[in-house]
Amino acid sequence: MNQVIADFDSVAACELFCGSCRKFLSGRCPGCEKNEKASWCKIRQCCISRGYHTCAKCKRDVRECKTYSNFISKVFAFIFNSDRPSCISYIREHGEIAYAEEMSRRGCQTIKRNRK
């Protein structure tokens, strides 16, 4: 398995950090941006069509965006226990490289939701 590398290409359109993904690290997945098989992902399609690397570049509030908050993305958020809007806020405040470095440091793919 490869080493986790914090770089721009390791951040998916939806803000998951591919750099900590087992499939990505083992070379079985090229990551969100280069994965042509991920044409099913509406978030990825939207970002590509607008020329964005991630949703963090969009001016819309992701909680109000039907593309970002679609059924599949909600399932992914549940599976990964992800606080996806916090990921976007982090990127907007600190940048994608800082986010990749933070996720690499934590060894995870996302900022986790706080459980109550």
Jmol script that loads the backbone (N, CA, C; Angstrom):
load data "model"
ATOM      1  N   MET A   1       0.842  -1.184   0.000  1.00  0.00           N
ATOM      2  CA  MET A   1       0.000   0.000   0.000  1.00  0.00           C
ATOM      3  C   MET A   1       0.883   1.242   0.000  1.00  0.00           C
ATOM      4  N   ASN A   2       0.480   2.245  -0.755  1.00  0.00           N
ATOM      5  CA  ASN A   2       1.234   3.490  -0.867  1.00  0.00           C
ATOM      6  C   ASN A   2       1.048   4.359   0.368  1.00  0.00           C
ATOM      7  N   GLN A   3       1.925   5.325   0.511  1.00  0.00           N
ATOM      8  CA  GLN A   3       1.869   6.276   1.611  1.00  0.00           C
ATOM      9  C   GLN A   3       0.814   7.343   1.332  1.00  0.00           C
ATOM     10  N   VAL A   4       0.144   7.815   2.379  1.00  0.00           N
ATOM     11  CA  VAL A   4      -0.837   8.890   2.246  1.00  0.00           C
ATOM     12  C   VAL A   4      -0.096  10.177   1.875  1.00  0.00           C
ATOM     13  N   ILE A   5      -0.522  10.788   0.783  1.00  0.00           N
ATOM     14  CA  ILE A   5       0.086  12.037   0.325  1.00  0.00           C
ATOM     15  C   ILE A   5      -0.998  13.114   0.292  1.00  0.00           C
ATOM     16  N   ALA A   6      -0.702  14.220   0.917  1.00  0.00           N
ATOM     17  CA  ALA A   6      -1.650  15.333   0.959  1.00  0.00           C
ATOM     18  C   ALA A   6      -1.411  16.232  -0.237  1.00  0.00           C
ATOM     19  N   ASP A   7      -2.219  16.068  -1.281  1.00  0.00           N
ATOM     20  CA  ASP A   7      -2.089  16.942  -2.435  1.00  0.00           C
ATOM     21  C   ASP A   7      -3.465  17.315  -2.979  1.00  0.00           C
ATOM     22  N   PHE A   8      -3.459  18.275  -3.868  1.00  0.00           N
ATOM     23  CA  PHE A   8      -4.659  18.838  -4.473  1.00  0.00           C
ATOM     24  C   PHE A   8      -5.538  17.767  -5.118  1.00  0.00           C
ATOM     25  N   ASP A   9      -4.931  16.838  -5.848  1.00  0.00           N
ATOM     26  CA  ASP A   9      -5.672  15.807  -6.568  1.00  0.00           C
ATOM     27  C   ASP A   9      -6.295  14.756  -5.659  1.00  0.00           C
ATOM     28  N   SER A  10      -5.935  14.760  -4.388  1.00  0.00           N
ATOM     29  CA  SER A  10      -6.476  13.779  -3.448  1.00  0.00           C
ATOM     30  C   SER A  10      -7.788  14.227  -2.821  1.00  0.00           C
ATOM     31  N   VAL A  11      -8.248  15.429  -3.149  1.00  0.00           N
ATOM     32  CA  VAL A  11      -9.509  15.934  -2.609  1.00  0.00           C
ATOM     33  C   VAL A  11     -10.592  15.752  -3.664  1.00  0.00           C
ATOM     34  N   ALA A  12     -11.632  14.993  -3.309  1.00  0.00           N
ATOM     35  CA  ALA A  12     -12.742  14.721  -4.226  1.00  0.00           C
ATOM     36  C   ALA A  12     -13.645  15.946  -4.355  1.00  0.00           C
ATOM     37  N   ALA A  13     -14.447  15.972  -5.391  1.00  0.00           N
ATOM     38  CA  ALA A  13     -15.378  17.085  -5.623  1.00  0.00           C
ATOM     39  C   ALA A  13     -16.281  17.318  -4.417  1.00  0.00           C
ATOM     40  N   CYS A  14     -16.681  16.239  -3.748  1.00  0.00           N
ATOM     41  CA  CYS A  14     -17.592  16.336  -2.596  1.00  0.00           C
ATOM     42  C   CYS A  14     -16.847  16.550  -1.285  1.00  0.00           C
ATOM     43  N   GLU A  15     -15.529  16.684  -1.355  1.00  0.00           N
ATOM     44  CA  GLU A  15     -14.652  16.934  -0.214  1.00  0.00           C
ATOM     45  C   GLU A  15     -14.200  15.687   0.537  1.00  0.00           C
ATOM     46  N   LEU A  16     -14.555  14.496   0.076  1.00  0.00           N
ATOM     47  CA  LEU A  16     -13.917  13.322   0.676  1.00  0.00           C
ATOM     48  C   LEU A  16     -12.441  13.376   0.312  1.00  0.00           C
ATOM     49  N   PHE A  17     -11.578  12.924   1.212  1.00  0.00           N
ATOM     50  CA  PHE A  17     -10.143  12.927   0.960  1.00  0.00           C
ATOM     51  C   PHE A  17      -9.735  11.554   0.444  1.00  0.00           C
ATOM     52  N   CYS A  18      -9.561  11.464  -0.880  1.00  0.00           N
ATOM     53  CA  CYS A  18      -9.183  10.204  -1.524  1.00  0.00           C
ATOM     54  C   CYS A  18      -7.854   9.681  -0.998  1.00  0.00           C
ATOM     55  N   GLY A  19      -6.987  10.573  -0.561  1.00  0.00           N
ATOM     56  CA  GLY A  19      -5.654  10.195  -0.118  1.00  0.00           C
ATOM     57  C   GLY A  19      -5.614   9.221   1.033  1.00  0.00           C
ATOM     58  N   SER A  20      -6.705   9.070   1.774  1.00  0.00           N
ATOM     59  CA  SER A  20      -6.763   8.110   2.877  1.00  0.00           C
ATOM     60  C   SER A  20      -7.597   6.885   2.534  1.00  0.00           C
ATOM     61  N   CYS A  21      -8.043   6.784   1.303  1.00  0.00           N
ATOM     62  CA  CYS A  21      -8.901   5.674   0.870  1.00  0.00           C
ATOM     63  C   CYS A  21      -8.046   4.448   0.520  1.00  0.00           C
ATOM     64  N   ARG A  22      -8.450   3.287   1.005  1.00  0.00           N
ATOM     65  CA  ARG A  22      -7.690   2.057   0.727  1.00  0.00           C
ATOM     66  C   ARG A  22      -7.586   1.765  -0.764  1.00  0.00           C
ATOM     67  N   LYS A  23      -8.679   1.973  -1.503  1.00  0.00           N
ATOM     68  CA  LYS A  23      -8.643   1.712  -2.949  1.00  0.00           C
ATOM     69  C   LYS A  23      -7.665   2.657  -3.652  1.00  0.00           C
ATOM     70  N   PHE A  24      -7.690   3.911  -3.265  1.00  0.00           N
ATOM     71  CA  PHE A  24      -6.783   4.894  -3.843  1.00  0.00           C
ATOM     72  C   PHE A  24      -5.336   4.541  -3.508  1.00  0.00           C
ATOM     73  N   LEU A  25      -5.081   4.225  -2.241  1.00  0.00           N
ATOM     74  CA  LEU A  25      -3.724   3.912  -1.797  1.00  0.00           C
ATOM     75  C   LEU A  25      -3.177   2.631  -2.422  1.00  0.00           C
ATOM     76  N   SER A  26      -4.068   1.686  -2.738  1.00  0.00           N
ATOM     77  CA  SER A  26      -3.610   0.434  -3.339  1.00  0.00           C
ATOM     78  C   SER A  26      -3.506   0.517  -4.862  1.00  0.00           C
ATOM     79  N   GLY A  27      -3.898   1.674  -5.422  1.00  0.00           N
ATOM     80  CA  GLY A  27      -3.810   1.854  -6.866  1.00  0.00           C
ATOM     81  C   GLY A  27      -5.011   1.315  -7.632  1.00  0.00           C
ATOM     82  N   ARG A  28      -6.067   0.894  -6.918  1.00  0.00           N
ATOM     83  CA  ARG A  28      -7.254   0.363  -7.592  1.00  0.00           C
ATOM     84  C   ARG A  28      -8.239   1.459  -7.983  1.00  0.00           C
ATOM     85  N   CYS A  29      -7.996   2.686  -7.558  1.00  0.00           N
ATOM     86  CA  CYS A  29      -8.853   3.815  -7.920  1.00  0.00           C
ATOM     87  C   CYS A  29      -7.953   5.031  -8.153  1.00  0.00           C
ATOM     88  N   PRO A  30      -8.190   5.778  -9.233  1.00  0.00           N
ATOM     89  CA  PRO A  30      -7.355   6.949  -9.511  1.00  0.00           C
ATOM     90  C   PRO A  30      -7.771   8.195  -8.732  1.00  0.00           C
ATOM     91  N   GLY A  31      -8.828   8.105  -7.949  1.00  0.00           N
ATOM     92  CA  GLY A  31      -9.348   9.276  -7.245  1.00  0.00           C
ATOM     93  C   GLY A  31     -10.498   9.885  -8.017  1.00  0.00           C
ATOM     94  N   CYS A  32     -11.230  10.724  -7.372  1.00  0.00           N
ATOM     95  CA  CYS A  32     -12.455  11.306  -7.933  1.00  0.00           C
ATOM     96  C   CYS A  32     -12.242  11.977  -9.287  1.00  0.00           C
ATOM     97  N   GLU A  33     -11.325  12.889  -9.340  1.00  0.00           N
ATOM     98  CA  GLU A  33     -11.173  13.712 -10.534  1.00  0.00           C
ATOM     99  C   GLU A  33     -10.802  12.895 -11.776  1.00  0.00           C
ATOM    100  N   LYS A  34      -9.978  11.881 -11.604  1.00  0.00           N
ATOM    101  CA  LYS A  34      -9.495  11.101 -12.742  1.00  0.00           C
ATOM    102  C   LYS A  34     -10.304   9.822 -12.977  1.00  0.00           C
ATOM    103  N   ASN A  35     -11.279   9.558 -12.146  1.00  0.00           N
ATOM    104  CA  ASN A  35     -12.052   8.314 -12.244  1.00  0.00           C
ATOM    105  C   ASN A  35     -13.209   8.474 -13.226  1.00  0.00           C
ATOM    106  N   GLU A  36     -12.991   8.100 -14.465  1.00  0.00           N
ATOM    107  CA  GLU A  36     -14.022   8.215 -15.497  1.00  0.00           C
ATOM    108  C   GLU A  36     -15.235   7.326 -15.201  1.00  0.00           C
ATOM    109  N   LYS A  37     -15.054   6.280 -14.397  1.00  0.00           N
ATOM    110  CA  LYS A  37     -16.166   5.401 -14.025  1.00  0.00           C
ATOM    111  C   LYS A  37     -17.117   6.073 -13.036  1.00  0.00           C
ATOM    112  N   ALA A  38     -16.726   7.197 -12.475  1.00  0.00           N
ATOM    113  CA  ALA A  38     -17.560   7.900 -11.495  1.00  0.00           C
ATOM    114  C   ALA A  38     -18.534   8.866 -12.161  1.00  0.00           C
ATOM    115  N   SER A  39     -18.932   8.561 -13.389  1.00  0.00           N
ATOM    116  CA  SER A  39     -19.862   9.441 -14.110  1.00  0.00           C
ATOM    117  C   SER A  39     -21.229   9.476 -13.435  1.00  0.00           C
ATOM    118  N   TRP A  40     -21.515   8.527 -12.566  1.00  0.00           N
ATOM    119  CA  TRP A  40     -22.783   8.476 -11.839  1.00  0.00           C
ATOM    120  C   TRP A  40     -22.862   9.562 -10.768  1.00  0.00           C
ATOM    121  N   CYS A  41     -21.715  10.130 -10.381  1.00  0.00           N
ATOM    122  CA  CYS A  41     -21.677  11.101  -9.283  1.00  0.00           C
ATOM    123  C   CYS A  41     -22.121  12.483  -9.771  1.00  0.00           C
ATOM    124  N   LYS A  42     -23.283  12.909  -9.314  1.00  0.00           N
ATOM    125  CA  LYS A  42     -23.846  14.206  -9.717  1.00  0.00           C
ATOM    126  C   LYS A  42     -22.992  15.372  -9.213  1.00  0.00           C
ATOM    127  N   ILE A  43     -22.401  15.218  -8.036  1.00  0.00           N
ATOM    128  CA  ILE A  43     -21.562  16.282  -7.484  1.00  0.00           C
ATOM    129  C   ILE A  43     -20.333  16.477  -8.370  1.00  0.00           C
ATOM    130  N   ARG A  44     -19.698  15.393  -8.729  1.00  0.00           N
ATOM    131  CA  ARG A  44     -18.520  15.441  -9.607  1.00  0.00           C
ATOM    132  C   ARG A  44     -18.883  16.070 -10.949  1.00  0.00           C
ATOM    133  N   GLN A  45     -20.005  15.650 -11.531  1.00  0.00           N
ATOM    134  CA  GLN A  45     -20.448  16.200 -12.811  1.00  0.00           C
ATOM    135  C   GLN A  45     -20.679  17.699 -12.715  1.00  0.00           C
ATOM    136  N   CYS A  46     -21.314  18.136 -11.638  1.00  0.00           N
ATOM    137  CA  CYS A  46     -21.597  19.568 -11.448  1.00  0.00           C
ATOM    138  C   CYS A  46     -20.293  20.360 -11.348  1.00  0.00           C
ATOM    139  N   CYS A  47     -19.357  19.881 -10.540  1.00  0.00           N
ATOM    140  CA  CYS A  47     -18.072  20.582 -10.389  1.00  0.00           C
ATOM    141  C   CYS A  47     -17.335  20.669 -11.718  1.00  0.00           C
ATOM    142  N   ILE A  48     -17.278  19.577 -12.445  1.00  0.00           N
ATOM    143  CA  ILE A  48     -16.586  19.572 -13.738  1.00  0.00           C
ATOM    144  C   ILE A  48     -17.244  20.554 -14.700  1.00  0.00           C
ATOM    145  N   SER A  49     -18.583  20.546 -14.744  1.00  0.00           N
ATOM    146  CA  SER A  49     -19.289  21.426 -15.681  1.00  0.00           C
ATOM    147  C   SER A  49     -19.092  22.909 -15.356  1.00  0.00           C
ATOM    148  N   ARG A  50     -18.833  23.226 -14.101  1.00  0.00           N
ATOM    149  CA  ARG A  50     -18.634  24.618 -13.680  1.00  0.00           C
ATOM    150  C   ARG A  50     -17.161  25.009 -13.608  1.00  0.00           C
ATOM    151  N   GLY A  51     -16.275  24.040 -13.857  1.00  0.00           N
ATOM    152  CA  GLY A  51     -14.846  24.326 -13.802  1.00  0.00           C
ATOM    153  C   GLY A  51     -14.296  24.383 -12.390  1.00  0.00           C
ATOM    154  N   TYR A  52     -14.993  23.784 -11.428  1.00  0.00           N
ATOM    155  CA  TYR A  52     -14.552  23.754 -10.034  1.00  0.00           C
ATOM    156  C   TYR A  52     -13.845  22.437  -9.752  1.00  0.00           C
ATOM    157  N   HIS A  53     -12.895  22.473  -8.855  1.00  0.00           N
ATOM    158  CA  HIS A  53     -12.270  21.237  -8.381  1.00  0.00           C
ATOM    159  C   HIS A  53     -13.144  20.608  -7.299  1.00  0.00           C
ATOM    160  N   THR A  54     -13.723  21.441  -6.441  1.00  0.00           N
ATOM    161  CA  THR A  54     -14.629  20.972  -5.377  1.00  0.00           C
ATOM    162  C   THR A  54     -15.800  21.931  -5.227  1.00  0.00           C
ATOM    163  N   CYS A  55     -16.781  21.505  -4.479  1.00  0.00           N
ATOM    164  CA  CYS A  55     -17.951  22.347  -4.196  1.00  0.00           C
ATOM    165  C   CYS A  55     -17.596  23.582  -3.373  1.00  0.00           C
ATOM    166  N   ALA A  56     -16.456  23.570  -2.739  1.00  0.00           N
ATOM    167  CA  ALA A  56     -16.043  24.711  -1.922  1.00  0.00           C
ATOM    168  C   ALA A  56     -15.890  25.980  -2.756  1.00  0.00           C
ATOM    169  N   LYS A  57     -15.679  25.848  -4.054  1.00  0.00           N
ATOM    170  CA  LYS A  57     -15.535  27.013  -4.933  1.00  0.00           C
ATOM    171  C   LYS A  57     -16.885  27.662  -5.266  1.00  0.00           C
ATOM    172  N   CYS A  58     -17.958  26.910  -5.090  1.00  0.00           N
ATOM    173  CA  CYS A  58     -19.297  27.403  -5.417  1.00  0.00           C
ATOM    174  C   CYS A  58     -19.768  28.385  -4.346  1.00  0.00           C
ATOM    175  N   LYS A  59     -20.501  29.377  -4.767  1.00  0.00           N
ATOM    176  CA  LYS A  59     -21.011  30.396  -3.840  1.00  0.00           C
ATOM    177  C   LYS A  59     -22.262  29.940  -3.081  1.00  0.00           C
ATOM    178  N   ARG A  60     -22.907  28.867  -3.575  1.00  0.00           N
ATOM    179  CA  ARG A  60     -24.149  28.393  -2.953  1.00  0.00           C
ATOM    180  C   ARG A  60     -23.885  27.749  -1.597  1.00  0.00           C
ATOM    181  N   ASP A  61     -24.879  27.812  -0.726  1.00  0.00           N
ATOM    182  CA  ASP A  61     -24.837  27.095   0.553  1.00  0.00           C
ATOM    183  C   ASP A  61     -25.143  25.632   0.254  1.00  0.00           C
ATOM    184  N   VAL A  62     -24.204  24.753   0.546  1.00  0.00           N
ATOM    185  CA  VAL A  62     -24.376  23.342   0.179  1.00  0.00           C
ATOM    186  C   VAL A  62     -25.578  22.695   0.850  1.00  0.00           C
ATOM    187  N   ARG A  63     -25.979  23.216   1.994  1.00  0.00           N
ATOM    188  CA  ARG A  63     -27.158  22.652   2.666  1.00  0.00           C
ATOM    189  C   ARG A  63     -28.431  22.918   1.870  1.00  0.00           C
ATOM    190  N   GLU A  64     -28.383  23.910   0.984  1.00  0.00           N
ATOM    191  CA  GLU A  64     -29.525  24.256   0.145  1.00  0.00           C
ATOM    192  C   GLU A  64     -29.407  23.678  -1.272  1.00  0.00           C
ATOM    193  N   CYS A  65     -28.264  23.108  -1.591  1.00  0.00           N
ATOM    194  CA  CYS A  65     -28.006  22.604  -2.938  1.00  0.00           C
ATOM    195  C   CYS A  65     -28.538  21.178  -3.099  1.00  0.00           C
ATOM    196  N   LYS A  66     -29.460  21.007  -4.031  1.00  0.00           N
ATOM    197  CA  LYS A  66     -30.047  19.685  -4.263  1.00  0.00           C
ATOM    198  C   LYS A  66     -29.056  18.711  -4.894  1.00  0.00           C
ATOM    199  N   THR A  67     -28.100  19.217  -5.637  1.00  0.00           N
ATOM    200  CA  THR A  67     -27.075  18.352  -6.223  1.00  0.00           C
ATOM    201  C   THR A  67     -26.168  17.808  -5.119  1.00  0.00           C
ATOM    202  N   TYR A  68     -25.722  18.676  -4.234  1.00  0.00           N
ATOM    203  CA  TYR A  68     -24.822  18.275  -3.158  1.00  0.00           C
ATOM    204  C   TYR A  68     -25.524  17.399  -2.129  1.00  0.00           C
ATOM    205  N   SER A  69     -26.772  17.680  -1.885  1.00  0.00           N
ATOM    206  CA  SER A  69     -27.520  16.953  -0.855  1.00  0.00           C
ATOM    207  C   SER A  69     -28.440  15.902  -1.456  1.00  0.00           C
ATOM    208  N   ASN A  70     -27.993  15.250  -2.518  1.00  0.00           N
ATOM    209  CA  ASN A  70     -28.822  14.215  -3.145  1.00  0.00           C
ATOM    210  C   ASN A  70     -28.784  12.925  -2.324  1.00  0.00           C
ATOM    211  N   PHE A  71     -29.599  11.960  -2.687  1.00  0.00           N
ATOM    212  CA  PHE A  71     -29.739  10.723  -1.922  1.00  0.00           C
ATOM    213  C   PHE A  71     -28.415   9.975  -1.780  1.00  0.00           C
ATOM    214  N   ILE A  72     -27.694   9.809  -2.880  1.00  0.00           N
ATOM    215  CA  ILE A  72     -26.432   9.056  -2.836  1.00  0.00           C
ATOM    216  C   ILE A  72     -25.415   9.760  -1.933  1.00  0.00           C
ATOM    217  N   SER A  73     -25.339  11.076  -2.024  1.00  0.00           N
ATOM    218  CA  SER A  73     -24.373  11.785  -1.177  1.00  0.00           C
ATOM    219  C   SER A  73     -24.769  11.695   0.294  1.00  0.00           C
ATOM    220  N   LYS A  74     -26.051  11.656   0.578  1.00  0.00           N
ATOM    221  CA  LYS A  74     -26.490  11.478   1.966  1.00  0.00           C
ATOM    222  C   LYS A  74     -26.116  10.088   2.477  1.00  0.00           C
ATOM    223  N   VAL A  75     -26.211   9.082   1.613  1.00  0.00           N
ATOM    224  CA  VAL A  75     -25.811   7.723   1.987  1.00  0.00           C
ATOM    225  C   VAL A  75     -24.307   7.700   2.278  1.00  0.00           C
ATOM    226  N   PHE A  76     -23.502   8.329   1.406  1.00  0.00           N
ATOM    227  CA  PHE A  76     -22.060   8.394   1.631  1.00  0.00           C
ATOM    228  C   PHE A  76     -21.757   9.120   2.945  1.00  0.00           C
ATOM    229  N   ALA A  77     -22.462  10.208   3.222  1.00  0.00           N
ATOM    230  CA  ALA A  77     -22.244  10.944   4.467  1.00  0.00           C
ATOM    231  C   ALA A  77     -22.555  10.060   5.665  1.00  0.00           C
ATOM    232  N   PHE A  78     -23.605   9.253   5.564  1.00  0.00           N
ATOM    233  CA  PHE A  78     -23.959   8.338   6.648  1.00  0.00           C
ATOM    234  C   PHE A  78     -22.880   7.259   6.815  1.00  0.00           C
ATOM    235  N   ILE A  79     -22.472   6.646   5.708  1.00  0.00           N
ATOM    236  CA  ILE A  79     -21.472   5.573   5.749  1.00  0.00           C
ATOM    237  C   ILE A  79     -20.154   6.072   6.345  1.00  0.00           C
ATOM    238  N   PHE A  80     -19.724   7.254   5.928  1.00  0.00           N
ATOM    239  CA  PHE A  80     -18.445   7.792   6.381  1.00  0.00           C
ATOM    240  C   PHE A  80     -18.575   8.619   7.665  1.00  0.00           C
ATOM    241  N   ASN A  81     -19.795   8.722   8.212  1.00  0.00           N
ATOM    242  CA  ASN A  81     -20.055   9.542   9.398  1.00  0.00           C
ATOM    243  C   ASN A  81     -19.499  10.949   9.184  1.00  0.00           C
ATOM    244  N   SER A  82     -19.770  11.473   8.003  1.00  0.00           N
ATOM    245  CA  SER A  82     -19.168  12.715   7.547  1.00  0.00           C
ATOM    246  C   SER A  82     -20.024  13.946   7.829  1.00  0.00           C
ATOM    247  N   ASP A  83     -19.364  14.973   8.329  1.00  0.00           N
ATOM    248  CA  ASP A  83     -19.974  16.295   8.440  1.00  0.00           C
ATOM    249  C   ASP A  83     -19.524  17.066   7.198  1.00  0.00           C
ATOM    250  N   ARG A  84     -20.161  16.778   6.093  1.00  0.00           N
ATOM    251  CA  ARG A  84     -19.741  17.296   4.793  1.00  0.00           C
ATOM    252  C   ARG A  84     -19.731  18.823   4.727  1.00  0.00           C
ATOM    253  N   PRO A  85     -20.739  19.525   5.275  1.00  0.00           N
ATOM    254  CA  PRO A  85     -20.653  20.989   5.250  1.00  0.00           C
ATOM    255  C   PRO A  85     -19.431  21.532   6.008  1.00  0.00           C
ATOM    256  N   SER A  86     -19.005  20.835   7.060  1.00  0.00           N
ATOM    257  CA  SER A  86     -17.800  21.264   7.782  1.00  0.00           C
ATOM    258  C   SER A  86     -16.556  21.108   6.924  1.00  0.00           C
ATOM    259  N   CYS A  87     -16.536  20.082   6.090  1.00  0.00           N
ATOM    260  CA  CYS A  87     -15.413  19.891   5.171  1.00  0.00           C
ATOM    261  C   CYS A  87     -15.319  21.075   4.220  1.00  0.00           C
ATOM    262  N   ILE A  88     -16.452  21.478   3.681  1.00  0.00           N
ATOM    263  CA  ILE A  88     -16.478  22.616   2.763  1.00  0.00           C
ATOM    264  C   ILE A  88     -16.054  23.898   3.474  1.00  0.00           C
ATOM    265  N   SER A  89     -16.555  24.098   4.675  1.00  0.00           N
ATOM    266  CA  SER A  89     -16.168  25.285   5.453  1.00  0.00           C
ATOM    267  C   SER A  89     -14.670  25.310   5.697  1.00  0.00           C
ATOM    268  N   TYR A  90     -14.100  24.160   6.027  1.00  0.00           N
ATOM    269  CA  TYR A  90     -12.661  24.072   6.278  1.00  0.00           C
ATOM    270  C   TYR A  90     -11.884  24.464   5.017  1.00  0.00           C
ATOM    271  N   ILE A  91     -12.308  23.919   3.878  1.00  0.00           N
ATOM    272  CA  ILE A  91     -11.624  24.236   2.622  1.00  0.00           C
ATOM    273  C   ILE A  91     -11.775  25.706   2.276  1.00  0.00           C
ATOM    274  N   ARG A  92     -12.958  26.258   2.445  1.00  0.00           N
ATOM    275  CA  ARG A  92     -13.164  27.676   2.145  1.00  0.00           C
ATOM    276  C   ARG A  92     -12.297  28.558   3.029  1.00  0.00           C
ATOM    277  N   GLU A  93     -12.096  28.159   4.269  1.00  0.00           N
ATOM    278  CA  GLU A  93     -11.315  28.961   5.209  1.00  0.00           C
ATOM    279  C   GLU A  93      -9.805  28.760   5.055  1.00  0.00           C
ATOM    280  N   HIS A  94      -9.377  27.519   4.824  1.00  0.00           N
ATOM    281  CA  HIS A  94      -7.949  27.199   4.848  1.00  0.00           C
ATOM    282  C   HIS A  94      -7.361  26.767   3.502  1.00  0.00           C
ATOM    283  N   GLY A  95      -8.210  26.364   2.555  1.00  0.00           N
ATOM    284  CA  GLY A  95      -7.735  25.905   1.254  1.00  0.00           C
ATOM    285  C   GLY A  95      -7.685  24.384   1.158  1.00  0.00           C
ATOM    286  N   GLU A  96      -7.635  23.894  -0.079  1.00  0.00           N
ATOM    287  CA  GLU A  96      -7.667  22.455  -0.331  1.00  0.00           C
ATOM    288  C   GLU A  96      -6.408  21.738   0.146  1.00  0.00           C
ATOM    289  N   ILE A  97      -5.260  22.356  -0.019  1.00  0.00           N
ATOM    290  CA  ILE A  97      -4.011  21.714   0.417  1.00  0.00           C
ATOM    291  C   ILE A  97      -4.011  21.566   1.935  1.00  0.00           C
ATOM    292  N   ALA A  98      -4.416  22.607   2.655  1.00  0.00           N
ATOM    293  CA  ALA A  98      -4.476  22.526   4.117  1.00  0.00           C
ATOM    294  C   ALA A  98      -5.467  21.442   4.554  1.00  0.00           C
ATOM    295  N   TYR A  99      -6.588  21.330   3.839  1.00  0.00           N
ATOM    296  CA  TYR A  99      -7.569  20.282   4.140  1.00  0.00           C
ATOM    297  C   TYR A  99      -6.952  18.903   3.908  1.00  0.00           C
ATOM    298  N   ALA A 100      -6.275  18.737   2.780  1.00  0.00           N
ATOM    299  CA  ALA A 100      -5.620  17.463   2.473  1.00  0.00           C
ATOM    300  C   ALA A 100      -4.570  17.135   3.536  1.00  0.00           C
ATOM    301  N   GLU A 101      -3.811  18.118   3.957  1.00  0.00           N
ATOM    302  CA  GLU A 101      -2.811  17.899   5.006  1.00  0.00           C
ATOM    303  C   GLU A 101      -3.466  17.502   6.324  1.00  0.00           C
ATOM    304  N   GLU A 102      -4.574  18.158   6.662  1.00  0.00           N
ATOM    305  CA  GLU A 102      -5.282  17.838   7.913  1.00  0.00           C
ATOM    306  C   GLU A 102      -5.869  16.425   7.863  1.00  0.00           C
ATOM    307  N   MET A 103      -6.484  16.065   6.748  1.00  0.00           N
ATOM    308  CA  MET A 103      -7.058  14.721   6.623  1.00  0.00           C
ATOM    309  C   MET A 103      -5.951  13.667   6.618  1.00  0.00           C
ATOM    310  N   SER A 104      -4.829  13.988   5.999  1.00  0.00           N
ATOM    311  CA  SER A 104      -3.680  13.083   5.989  1.00  0.00           C
ATOM    312  C   SER A 104      -3.158  12.890   7.409  1.00  0.00           C
ATOM    313  N   ARG A 105      -3.056  13.989   8.150  1.00  0.00           N
ATOM    314  CA  ARG A 105      -2.589  13.928   9.543  1.00  0.00           C
ATOM    315  C   ARG A 105      -3.523  13.069  10.386  1.00  0.00           C
ATOM    316  N   ARG A 106      -4.829  13.244  10.174  1.00  0.00           N
ATOM    317  CA  ARG A 106      -5.832  12.479  10.924  1.00  0.00           C
ATOM    318  C   ARG A 106      -5.948  11.041  10.429  1.00  0.00           C
ATOM    319  N   GLY A 107      -5.516  10.809   9.194  1.00  0.00           N
ATOM    320  CA  GLY A 107      -5.625   9.477   8.607  1.00  0.00           C
ATOM    321  C   GLY A 107      -7.053   9.087   8.301  1.00  0.00           C
ATOM    322  N   CYS A 108      -7.844  10.076   7.875  1.00  0.00           N
ATOM    323  CA  CYS A 108      -9.243   9.789   7.562  1.00  0.00           C
ATOM    324  C   CYS A 108      -9.661  10.499   6.279  1.00  0.00           C
ATOM    325  N   GLN A 109     -10.855  10.180   5.813  1.00  0.00           N
ATOM    326  CA  GLN A 109     -11.332  10.716   4.544  1.00  0.00           C
ATOM    327  C   GLN A 109     -12.230  11.929   4.692  1.00  0.00           C
ATOM    328  N   THR A 110     -12.618  12.277   5.913  1.00  0.00           N
ATOM    329  CA  THR A 110     -13.578  13.346   6.098  1.00  0.00           C
ATOM    330  C   THR A 110     -13.540  13.854   7.534  1.00  0.00           C
ATOM    331  N   ILE A 111     -14.123  15.018   7.736  1.00  0.00           N
ATOM    332  CA  ILE A 111     -14.353  15.508   9.093  1.00  0.00           C
ATOM    333  C   ILE A 111     -15.585  14.778   9.615  1.00  0.00           C
ATOM    334  N   LYS A 112     -15.430  14.149  10.732  1.00  0.00           N
ATOM    335  CA  LYS A 112     -16.506  13.326  11.288  1.00  0.00           C
ATOM    336  C   LYS A 112     -17.577  14.186  11.961  1.00  0.00           C
ATOM    337  N   ARG A 113     -18.820  13.691  11.895  1.00  0.00           N
ATOM    338  CA  ARG A 113     -19.924  14.337  12.608  1.00  0.00           C
ATOM    339  C   ARG A 113     -19.749  14.112  14.095  1.00  0.00           C
ATOM    340  N   ASN A 114     -20.144  15.082  14.864  1.00  0.00           N
ATOM    341  CA  ASN A 114     -20.161  14.914  16.313  1.00  0.00           C
ATOM    342  C   ASN A 114     -21.395  14.125  16.682  1.00  0.00           C
ATOM    343  N   ARG A 115     -21.199  13.078  17.407  1.00  0.00           N
ATOM    344  CA  ARG A 115     -22.352  12.272  17.845  1.00  0.00           C
ATOM    345  C   ARG A 115     -22.840  12.802  19.166  1.00  0.00           C
ATOM    346  N   LYS A 116     -24.142  12.853  19.268  1.00  0.00           N
ATOM    347  CA  LYS A 116     -24.746  13.395  20.493  1.00  0.00           C
ATOM    348  C   LYS A 116     -25.331  12.318  21.346  1.00  0.00           C
TER     349      LYS A 116
END
end "model"
wireframe off; spacefill off
backbone 0.3
color backbone group
